[in-house]
Amino acid sequence: MSGVRKVILDGLSLDLPGDKNIAILGQNGAGKSTLMRLIAGAELPDAGRIMRYAKVSWPLGFGGGFNGTMSGVENARFVARMYGEDPDEVISYVEEFSELGPSMRLPIKTYSSGMRARLAFGVSMAIEFKYYLIDEITAVGDARFKKKCNEVFEEKLKDSNILMISHSNEMLRRYCQSGCVLHQGHLYYYEDISDAIDMHNHLQNQ
């Protein structure tokens, strides 16, 4: 209905540890992706503030922030400068990783969704973040390219941490030590990922 607003986070005060991989769980429509965009800085809260003490990525594989009239190279250069990285190094990495070939010189509005995802994933991996935000996407493309994505991602995790949204409990247990459950505007933090998954399952079965 017009004019109806949904509260995603209500009076939240939370300090997330910077040395753990953390899952975000919640029912469909709870606001998990909105929370991740707030953490990334892609959206602003209606009140209060979000403080980041390390370099945080945008949601991994998300290409919605790219300029469709600019080429893949131009978008990669823009993002590199925005994060204080060497544009030439970032472009070189993305060209090799994405395997987009001559399409890197074309406006990305001509790209298929798969090509945009390859570009977005490549740019994400080209920049050194302390925290990578993952909203269901960890690999794109065919089986060979997915294997390549996973290998690069695993290498990144040696020096970085993640904040992950996934409907796969297996994936959450594999990558995360702790978890947050988003429910009716409140966020509950659990040191043990198993406790977070158990609470999420309990709320789903109510």
C-alpha atoms as an extended CHARMM CRD file, in Angstrom:
* protein
*
       206  EXT
         1         1  MET       CA              0.0000000000        0.0000000000        0.0000000000  PROA      1               0.0000000000
         2         2  SER       CA              1.1680000000        3.5320000000       -0.7090000000  PROA      2               0.0000000000
         3         3  GLY       CA              2.8080000000        5.2740000000        2.2330000000  PROA      3               0.0000000000
         4         4  VAL       CA              3.4110000000        2.1050000000        4.2520000000  PROA      4               0.0000000000
         5         5  ARG       CA              6.9400000000        1.7840000000        5.6380000000  PROA      5               0.0000000000
         6         6  LYS       CA              8.5690000000       -1.3280000000        7.0340000000  PROA      6               0.0000000000
         7         7  VAL       CA             10.9970000000       -1.1220000000        9.9420000000  PROA      7               0.0000000000
         8         8  ILE       CA             14.1260000000       -3.1470000000        9.1630000000  PROA      8               0.0000000000
         9         9  LEU       CA             16.1750000000       -2.2510000000       12.2450000000  PROA      9               0.0000000000
        10        10  ASP       CA             14.5740000000       -0.7120000000       15.3220000000  PROA      10              0.0000000000
        11        11  GLY       CA             16.8680000000        1.0890000000       17.7780000000  PROA      11              0.0000000000
        12        12  LEU       CA             19.8280000000       -1.1700000000       17.0100000000  PROA      12              0.0000000000
        13        13  SER       CA             23.1610000000       -0.6920000000       18.7560000000  PROA      13              0.0000000000
        14        14  LEU       CA             25.6820000000       -3.3510000000       17.7730000000  PROA      14              0.0000000000
        15        15  ASP       CA             29.4500000000       -3.7010000000       17.6510000000  PROA      15              0.0000000000
        16        16  LEU       CA             30.4590000000       -6.5150000000       15.3070000000  PROA      16              0.0000000000
        17        17  PRO       CA             33.8510000000       -8.1540000000       15.9740000000  PROA      17              0.0000000000
        18        18  GLY       CA             36.3610000000       -7.4940000000       13.2220000000  PROA      18              0.0000000000
        19        19  ASP       CA             38.1710000000      -10.8160000000       13.4280000000  PROA      19              0.0000000000
        20        20  LYS       CA             35.3600000000      -13.2910000000       12.7070000000  PROA      20              0.0000000000
        21        21  ASN       CA             33.3420000000      -14.4970000000        9.7470000000  PROA      21              0.0000000000
        22        22  ILE       CA             29.7270000000      -13.6580000000       10.5490000000  PROA      22              0.0000000000
        23        23  ALA       CA             26.4800000000      -14.9590000000        9.0440000000  PROA      23              0.0000000000
        24        24  ILE       CA             23.2820000000      -12.9260000000        8.7650000000  PROA      24              0.0000000000
        25        25  LEU       CA             20.1650000000      -15.0740000000        9.0280000000  PROA      25              0.0000000000
        26        26  GLY       CA             16.5000000000      -14.1570000000        8.8080000000  PROA      26              0.0000000000
        27        27  GLN       CA             13.2660000000      -15.0550000000        7.1140000000  PROA      27              0.0000000000
        28        28  ASN       CA             12.5570000000      -13.8480000000        3.5840000000  PROA      28              0.0000000000
        29        29  GLY       CA             11.6820000000      -10.1720000000        3.7250000000  PROA      29              0.0000000000
        30        30  ALA       CA             13.3230000000       -9.6370000000        7.1130000000  PROA      30              0.0000000000
        31        31  GLY       CA             15.7150000000       -7.1040000000        5.6050000000  PROA      31              0.0000000000
        32        32  LYS       CA             18.9950000000       -9.0140000000        5.3930000000  PROA      32              0.0000000000
        33        33  SER       CA             20.0200000000       -7.4910000000        2.0620000000  PROA      33              0.0000000000
        34        34  THR       CA             19.0170000000       -4.0130000000        3.2530000000  PROA      34              0.0000000000
        35        35  LEU       CA             21.1800000000       -4.4860000000        6.3460000000  PROA      35              0.0000000000
        36        36  MET       CA             24.0970000000       -5.5050000000        4.1620000000  PROA      36              0.0000000000
        37        37  ARG       CA             23.6610000000       -2.4480000000        1.9350000000  PROA      37              0.0000000000
        38        38  LEU       CA             23.6290000000       -0.2600000000        5.0530000000  PROA      38              0.0000000000
        39        39  ILE       CA             26.8780000000       -1.8180000000        6.2380000000  PROA      39              0.0000000000
        40        40  ALA       CA             28.3850000000       -1.3390000000        2.7750000000  PROA      40              0.0000000000
        41        41  GLY       CA             27.3270000000        2.3090000000        2.7080000000  PROA      41              0.0000000000
        42        42  ALA       CA             25.1150000000        1.8050000000       -0.3460000000  PROA      42              0.0000000000
        43        43  GLU       CA             22.1430000000        2.9790000000        1.7290000000  PROA      43              0.0000000000
        44        44  LEU       CA             21.9250000000        5.3480000000        4.6900000000  PROA      44              0.0000000000
        45        45  PRO       CA             19.9480000000        4.7420000000        7.9060000000  PROA      45              0.0000000000
        46        46  ASP       CA             16.9870000000        7.0170000000        8.6910000000  PROA      46              0.0000000000
        47        47  ALA       CA             18.5760000000        7.7440000000       12.0690000000  PROA      47              0.0000000000
        48        48  GLY       CA             21.8710000000        7.0370000000       13.7940000000  PROA      48              0.0000000000
        49        49  ARG       CA             25.1320000000        6.1750000000       12.1030000000  PROA      49              0.0000000000
        50        50  ILE       CA             27.2450000000        3.2490000000       10.9820000000  PROA      50              0.0000000000
        51        51  MET       CA             30.9450000000        3.3750000000       11.8000000000  PROA      51              0.0000000000
        52        52  ARG       CA             33.4650000000        1.2730000000        9.8930000000  PROA      52              0.0000000000
        53        53  TYR       CA             36.9970000000        0.7860000000       11.1700000000  PROA      53              0.0000000000
        54        54  ALA       CA             38.2170000000       -1.1900000000        8.1700000000  PROA      54              0.0000000000
        55        55  LYS       CA             37.7500000000       -1.2720000000        4.3930000000  PROA      55              0.0000000000
        56        56  VAL       CA             34.4030000000       -2.9510000000        3.6690000000  PROA      56              0.0000000000
        57        57  SER       CA             33.3680000000       -4.2070000000        0.2280000000  PROA      57              0.0000000000
        58        58  TRP       CA             30.0370000000       -3.7750000000       -1.4900000000  PROA      58              0.0000000000
        59        59  PRO       CA             27.9190000000       -6.9820000000       -1.6380000000  PROA      59              0.0000000000
        60        60  LEU       CA             30.1010000000       -9.4090000000       -3.5750000000  PROA      60              0.0000000000
        61        61  GLY       CA             29.1370000000       -9.8570000000       -7.2060000000  PROA      61              0.0000000000
        62        62  PHE       CA             26.6840000000       -6.9440000000       -7.0970000000  PROA      62              0.0000000000
        63        63  GLY       CA             26.9590000000       -4.8460000000      -10.2440000000  PROA      63              0.0000000000
        64        64  GLY       CA             24.0400000000       -2.5180000000       -9.6200000000  PROA      64              0.0000000000
        65        65  GLY       CA             26.3720000000        0.3720000000       -8.8530000000  PROA      65              0.0000000000
        66        66  PHE       CA             28.0900000000        0.2730000000      -12.2410000000  PROA      66              0.0000000000
        67        67  ASN       CA             27.4720000000        2.9840000000      -14.8350000000  PROA      67              0.0000000000
        68        68  GLY       CA             25.8300000000        1.3210000000      -17.8290000000  PROA      68              0.0000000000
        69        69  THR       CA             27.1240000000        3.8760000000      -20.3320000000  PROA      69              0.0000000000
        70        70  MET       CA             30.7320000000        3.2910000000      -19.2660000000  PROA      70              0.0000000000
        71        71  SER       CA             32.8240000000        0.3340000000      -20.4000000000  PROA      71              0.0000000000
        72        72  GLY       CA             34.0380000000       -2.4290000000      -18.1340000000  PROA      72              0.0000000000
        73        73  VAL       CA             37.4820000000       -0.8260000000      -18.1250000000  PROA      73              0.0000000000
        74        74  GLU       CA             36.0730000000        2.5910000000      -17.2290000000  PROA      74              0.0000000000
        75        75  ASN       CA             33.9590000000        1.1730000000      -14.4050000000  PROA      75              0.0000000000
        76        76  ALA       CA             36.9340000000       -0.7490000000      -13.0140000000  PROA      76              0.0000000000
        77        77  ARG       CA             39.0670000000        2.4030000000      -13.1770000000  PROA      77              0.0000000000
        78        78  PHE       CA             36.3920000000        4.4510000000      -11.3900000000  PROA      78              0.0000000000
        79        79  VAL       CA             36.0300000000        1.9170000000       -8.5630000000  PROA      79              0.0000000000
        80        80  ALA       CA             39.8200000000        1.6280000000       -8.1790000000  PROA      80              0.0000000000
        81        81  ARG       CA             40.1750000000        5.3820000000       -7.7390000000  PROA      81              0.0000000000
        82        82  MET       CA             37.2570000000        5.5010000000       -5.3190000000  PROA      82              0.0000000000
        83        83  TYR       CA             39.0010000000        2.9670000000       -3.0600000000  PROA      83              0.0000000000
        84        84  GLY       CA             42.4930000000        4.4140000000       -3.4680000000  PROA      84              0.0000000000
        85        85  GLU       CA             43.8360000000        1.4950000000       -5.5100000000  PROA      85              0.0000000000
        86        86  ASP       CA             46.1110000000        1.6170000000       -8.5680000000  PROA      86              0.0000000000
        87        87  PRO       CA             43.7050000000        1.7720000000      -11.5660000000  PROA      87              0.0000000000
        88        88  ASP       CA             46.1000000000        0.0300000000      -13.9660000000  PROA      88              0.0000000000
        89        89  GLU       CA             46.6430000000       -2.8730000000      -11.5660000000  PROA      89              0.0000000000
        90        90  VAL       CA             42.9180000000       -3.2630000000      -10.9380000000  PROA      90              0.0000000000
        91        91  ILE       CA             42.0780000000       -3.1540000000      -14.6560000000  PROA      91              0.0000000000
        92        92  SER       CA             44.7960000000       -5.6880000000      -15.4770000000  PROA      92              0.0000000000
        93        93  TYR       CA             43.5340000000       -8.0490000000      -12.7670000000  PROA      93              0.0000000000
        94        94  VAL       CA             39.8920000000       -7.7180000000      -13.8340000000  PROA      94              0.0000000000
        95        95  GLU       CA             40.6950000000       -8.2760000000      -17.5150000000  PROA      95              0.0000000000
        96        96  GLU       CA             42.5840000000      -11.4710000000      -16.7490000000  PROA      96              0.0000000000
        97        97  PHE       CA             40.1430000000      -12.7450000000      -14.1440000000  PROA      97              0.0000000000
        98        98  SER       CA             36.8320000000      -11.9720000000      -15.8540000000  PROA      98              0.0000000000
        99        99  GLU       CA             37.8500000000      -13.3700000000      -19.2690000000  PROA      99              0.0000000000
       100       100  LEU       CA             35.5730000000      -10.7980000000      -20.9250000000  PROA      100             0.0000000000
       101       101  GLY       CA             38.1120000000      -10.0310000000      -23.6520000000  PROA      101             0.0000000000
       102       102  PRO       CA             37.1870000000       -7.1850000000      -26.0480000000  PROA      102             0.0000000000
       103       103  SER       CA             33.8760000000       -6.7390000000      -24.2030000000  PROA      103             0.0000000000
       104       104  MET       CA             35.8090000000       -4.9350000000      -21.4660000000  PROA      104             0.0000000000
       105       105  ARG       CA             35.9090000000       -1.9720000000      -23.8890000000  PROA      105             0.0000000000
       106       106  LEU       CA             32.1420000000       -1.9830000000      -24.4970000000  PROA      106             0.0000000000
       107       107  PRO       CA             29.4560000000       -0.1790000000      -22.4490000000  PROA      107             0.0000000000
       108       108  ILE       CA             28.2710000000       -2.5820000000      -19.7780000000  PROA      108             0.0000000000
       109       109  LYS       CA             24.6370000000       -1.8800000000      -20.6800000000  PROA      109             0.0000000000
       110       110  THR       CA             25.3870000000       -4.2720000000      -23.5690000000  PROA      110             0.0000000000
       111       111  TYR       CA             26.4830000000       -7.0310000000      -21.1410000000  PROA      111             0.0000000000
       112       112  SER       CA             24.4200000000      -10.0630000000      -20.2570000000  PROA      112             0.0000000000
       113       113  SER       CA             23.7030000000      -10.6220000000      -16.5600000000  PROA      113             0.0000000000
       114       114  GLY       CA             26.4510000000      -13.2470000000      -16.4900000000  PROA      114             0.0000000000
       115       115  MET       CA             28.9960000000      -10.8560000000      -17.9730000000  PROA      115             0.0000000000
       116       116  ARG       CA             28.0670000000       -8.1600000000      -15.4520000000  PROA      116             0.0000000000
       117       117  ALA       CA             28.4560000000      -10.6930000000      -12.6430000000  PROA      117             0.0000000000
       118       118  ARG       CA             31.9220000000      -11.6710000000      -13.9110000000  PROA      118             0.0000000000
       119       119  LEU       CA             32.9550000000       -8.0270000000      -14.0480000000  PROA      119             0.0000000000
       120       120  ALA       CA             31.5560000000       -7.3110000000      -10.5750000000  PROA      120             0.0000000000
       121       121  PHE       CA             33.2120000000      -10.3690000000       -9.0360000000  PROA      121             0.0000000000
       122       122  GLY       CA             36.5090000000       -9.5300000000      -10.7090000000  PROA      122             0.0000000000
       123       123  VAL       CA             36.4790000000       -5.9410000000       -9.4540000000  PROA      123             0.0000000000
       124       124  SER       CA             35.5810000000       -7.1740000000       -5.9560000000  PROA      124             0.0000000000
       125       125  MET       CA             38.5400000000       -9.5370000000       -5.9270000000  PROA      125             0.0000000000
       126       126  ALA       CA             40.9260000000       -6.9420000000       -7.3920000000  PROA      126             0.0000000000
       127       127  ILE       CA             40.5810000000       -4.6700000000       -4.3640000000  PROA      127             0.0000000000
       128       128  GLU       CA             41.9470000000       -5.6180000000       -0.9580000000  PROA      128             0.0000000000
       129       129  PHE       CA             39.1290000000       -5.4160000000        1.5980000000  PROA      129             0.0000000000
       130       130  LYS       CA             39.2650000000       -6.3310000000        5.2690000000  PROA      130             0.0000000000
       131       131  TYR       CA             35.6130000000       -7.3740000000        5.1490000000  PROA      131             0.0000000000
       132       132  TYR       CA             33.8790000000       -8.8930000000        2.1400000000  PROA      132             0.0000000000
       133       133  LEU       CA             30.0740000000       -8.7600000000        2.0760000000  PROA      133             0.0000000000
       134       134  ILE       CA             28.4200000000      -11.7720000000        0.4510000000  PROA      134             0.0000000000
       135       135  ASP       CA             24.7160000000      -11.8660000000       -0.4100000000  PROA      135             0.0000000000
       136       136  GLU       CA             24.1300000000      -15.3960000000       -1.7360000000  PROA      136             0.0000000000
       137       137  ILE       CA             26.7410000000      -15.0130000000       -4.4880000000  PROA      137             0.0000000000
       138       138  THR       CA             30.1610000000      -16.6500000000       -4.2170000000  PROA      138             0.0000000000
       139       139  ALA       CA             30.7250000000      -17.8350000000       -7.7810000000  PROA      139             0.0000000000
       140       140  VAL       CA             29.3770000000      -17.1090000000      -11.2460000000  PROA      140             0.0000000000
       141       141  GLY       CA             29.5630000000      -18.6620000000      -14.6950000000  PROA      141             0.0000000000
       142       142  ASP       CA             30.1350000000      -22.2460000000      -15.8020000000  PROA      142             0.0000000000
       143       143  ALA       CA             31.6870000000      -24.9910000000      -13.6630000000  PROA      143             0.0000000000
       144       144  ARG       CA             35.2510000000      -24.0960000000      -14.6360000000  PROA      144             0.0000000000
       145       145  PHE       CA             34.7770000000      -20.4010000000      -13.8800000000  PROA      145             0.0000000000
       146       146  LYS       CA             32.9720000000      -21.1600000000      -10.6010000000  PROA      146             0.0000000000
       147       147  LYS       CA             35.9690000000      -23.2490000000       -9.5420000000  PROA      147             0.0000000000
       148       148  LYS       CA             38.2260000000      -20.3190000000      -10.3890000000  PROA      148             0.0000000000
       149       149  CYS       CA             36.0290000000      -17.9360000000       -8.3450000000  PROA      149             0.0000000000
       150       150  ASN       CA             36.0270000000      -20.2320000000       -5.3390000000  PROA      150             0.0000000000
       151       151  GLU       CA             39.8110000000      -20.6570000000       -5.4320000000  PROA      151             0.0000000000
       152       152  VAL       CA             40.3780000000      -16.8910000000       -5.5010000000  PROA      152             0.0000000000
       153       153  PHE       CA             37.7810000000      -16.3700000000       -2.7810000000  PROA      153             0.0000000000
       154       154  GLU       CA             39.3980000000      -18.9770000000       -0.5120000000  PROA      154             0.0000000000
       155       155  GLU       CA             42.7490000000      -17.2330000000       -0.9800000000  PROA      155             0.0000000000
       156       156  LYS       CA             41.2290000000      -13.8850000000        0.0270000000  PROA      156             0.0000000000
       157       157  LEU       CA             39.8920000000      -15.3790000000        3.2510000000  PROA      157             0.0000000000
       158       158  LYS       CA             43.4240000000      -15.9980000000        4.4950000000  PROA      158             0.0000000000
       159       159  ASP       CA             43.7930000000      -12.2630000000        5.1940000000  PROA      159             0.0000000000
       160       160  SER       CA             40.1940000000      -11.0260000000        5.2920000000  PROA      160             0.0000000000
       161       161  ASN       CA             36.8470000000      -11.7500000000        6.9170000000  PROA      161             0.0000000000
       162       162  ILE       CA             33.3220000000      -12.0340000000        5.5820000000  PROA      162             0.0000000000
       163       163  LEU       CA             29.7620000000      -11.0830000000        6.4030000000  PROA      163             0.0000000000
       164       164  MET       CA             27.5510000000      -13.6310000000        4.6430000000  PROA      164             0.0000000000
       165       165  ILE       CA             23.9040000000      -14.0950000000        3.7400000000  PROA      165             0.0000000000
       166       166  SER       CA             23.0170000000      -17.5680000000        2.5000000000  PROA      166             0.0000000000
       167       167  HSD       CA             20.0650000000      -19.9400000000        2.5780000000  PROA      167             0.0000000000
       168       168  SER       CA             22.5600000000      -22.8030000000        2.7680000000  PROA      168             0.0000000000
       169       169  ASN       CA             23.2930000000      -23.8180000000        6.3510000000  PROA      169             0.0000000000
       170       170  GLU       CA             26.1270000000      -25.9570000000        5.0180000000  PROA      170             0.0000000000
       171       171  MET       CA             27.7960000000      -22.9030000000        3.4960000000  PROA      171             0.0000000000
       172       172  LEU       CA             27.2730000000      -20.8350000000        6.6580000000  PROA      172             0.0000000000
       173       173  ARG       CA             28.8370000000      -23.5530000000        8.8190000000  PROA      173             0.0000000000
       174       174  ARG       CA             31.7190000000      -23.8840000000        6.3680000000  PROA      174             0.0000000000
       175       175  TYR       CA             32.6720000000      -20.2140000000        6.3180000000  PROA      175             0.0000000000
       176       176  CYS       CA             31.2730000000      -18.5450000000        9.4630000000  PROA      176             0.0000000000
       177       177  GLN       CA             32.0930000000      -18.8150000000       13.1520000000  PROA      177             0.0000000000
       178       178  SER       CA             29.3550000000      -16.5020000000       14.4710000000  PROA      178             0.0000000000
       179       179  GLY       CA             25.9160000000      -15.3910000000       13.3590000000  PROA      179             0.0000000000
       180       180  CYS       CA             23.2720000000      -12.6800000000       13.6280000000  PROA      180             0.0000000000
       181       181  VAL       CA             19.5510000000      -13.4000000000       13.3960000000  PROA      181             0.0000000000
       182       182  LEU       CA             17.3900000000      -10.5540000000       12.0520000000  PROA      182             0.0000000000
       183       183  HSD       CA             13.8090000000      -10.8320000000       13.3170000000  PROA      183             0.0000000000
       184       184  GLN       CA             11.0500000000       -8.2150000000       13.4470000000  PROA      184             0.0000000000
       185       185  GLY       CA             13.4370000000       -5.2740000000       13.3950000000  PROA      185             0.0000000000
       186       186  HSD       CA             15.8280000000       -6.6690000000       15.9910000000  PROA      186             0.0000000000
       187       187  LEU       CA             19.2430000000       -8.2420000000       15.4300000000  PROA      187             0.0000000000
       188       188  TYR       CA             20.4520000000      -10.9870000000       17.7780000000  PROA      188             0.0000000000
       189       189  TYR       CA             24.1500000000      -11.8940000000       17.8360000000  PROA      189             0.0000000000
       190       190  TYR       CA             25.4320000000      -15.4110000000       18.6320000000  PROA      190             0.0000000000
       191       191  GLU       CA             29.0870000000      -16.2620000000       19.1600000000  PROA      191             0.0000000000
       192       192  ASP       CA             28.5200000000      -19.7990000000       17.8430000000  PROA      192             0.0000000000
       193       193  ILE       CA             27.1320000000      -20.1670000000       14.3280000000  PROA      193             0.0000000000
       194       194  SER       CA             25.2700000000      -23.3320000000       15.3650000000  PROA      194             0.0000000000
       195       195  ASP       CA             23.2970000000      -21.3610000000       17.9720000000  PROA      195             0.0000000000
       196       196  ALA       CA             22.3770000000      -18.7530000000       15.3540000000  PROA      196             0.0000000000
       197       197  ILE       CA             21.2080000000      -21.4230000000       12.9020000000  PROA      197             0.0000000000
       198       198  ASP       CA             19.1850000000      -23.1760000000       15.6310000000  PROA      198             0.0000000000
       199       199  MET       CA             17.4310000000      -19.9180000000       16.5710000000  PROA      199             0.0000000000
       200       200  HSD       CA             16.7370000000      -19.1160000000       12.9180000000  PROA      200             0.0000000000
       201       201  ASN       CA             15.2220000000      -22.5770000000       12.3950000000  PROA      201             0.0000000000
       202       202  HSD       CA             13.1380000000      -22.1800000000       15.5680000000  PROA      202             0.0000000000
       203       203  LEU       CA             11.7200000000      -18.8450000000       14.3780000000  PROA      203             0.0000000000
       204       204  GLN       CA             10.9240000000      -20.3060000000       10.9590000000  PROA      204             0.0000000000
       205       205  ASN       CA              8.9360000000      -23.1380000000       12.5450000000  PROA      205             0.0000000000
       206       206  GLN       CA              6.8340000000      -20.8930000000       14.7630000000  PROA      206             0.0000000000
